Amino acid sequence: MQEKYNITNSQRLIIRSSRNHLAFATVAPERDSEIYYEPYILDSGISMAANMREAFRTRTILQETYAHVLVMVDTPVLMIPLEIFHEEEERTLYLHSFHDYEKDEIAHTVLPDLNCVAVFGINRDFKLVIDDHFEQVTFIAAIAPVWRYLHQRSYTGIREKLYAYFHERHMEVIAYGQNHFKFCNTFDVQDPHDALYYLLYIWKQIGLQAERDEIHLVGDIPDSDWLTEELKKYIKRVYVINPSGDFNRSIVTQIEGMPYDLMTLFVKGR
């Protein structure tokens, strides 16, 4: 049975979409800013757009009025330095870098604090379904809030840091150099052995020091204990980020199943 929500006059709806997942979240200001998070079980036999249409038909959370809708899209991202970004070229560059996205609309998220632009694809039919239901919709790369927050976090202490964010069998590996990315890439990770191989290779590639620098893991880490112990054989300072402690015990960190990027959006903004 679907839970009944009391979300009248909520100001913003967040939709998070990835290849195999769909979820909705909102805040009810009349209920002391209580956060509602609702994963949607996809029907794998129909398209994401068809799943979205069905969600509009059956989910109370989608039948309210919102001043604004934010859609977090988890698709491959092309990073372009801000100084050479031209919007009219983004589609050509993206399709040259990623195949099988010719039918998608191409959008971008500007990251001025990191001096770059994140270009990503949005399933055209999925976007049309959402645009048909809401007047004011913003689409962003789902990973953007994590990039911005970890960039701020990287200034803590004097040691250089390598970050790995795990979600949906992907690993986002990030390192920063002042106001830009020193490294940023996404890897398919089927098991912790894959993660170990990639992380140690990247650590060496960007010249981090085993005795001095740090590696931080966060998200849905595959076999976290094994991975951290193996990393410690080669790297002295290995840490697992606890969102509850990192975000000052924010209520969003207690919501079961909420992805770290969505937690970060609620706590730190986009």
Secondary structure, 3 states (H helix, E strand, C coil): CCCCCCCCCCCEEEEEECCCCEEEEEEEHHHCCEEEEEEECCCCCCCHHHHHHHHHHHCHHHCCCCCEEEEEECCCEEEEEHHHCCHHHHHHHHHHHCCCCCCEEEEEEEEHHHCEEEEEEEEHHHHHHHHHHCCCEEEEECCHHHHHHHHHHCCCCCCCEEEEEEECCEEEEEEECCCCEEEEEEEECCCHHHHHHHHHHHHHHCCCCCCCCEEEEEECCCCHHHHHHHHHCCCCEEEECCHHHHCCCCHHHHCCCCCHHHHHHHHHCC
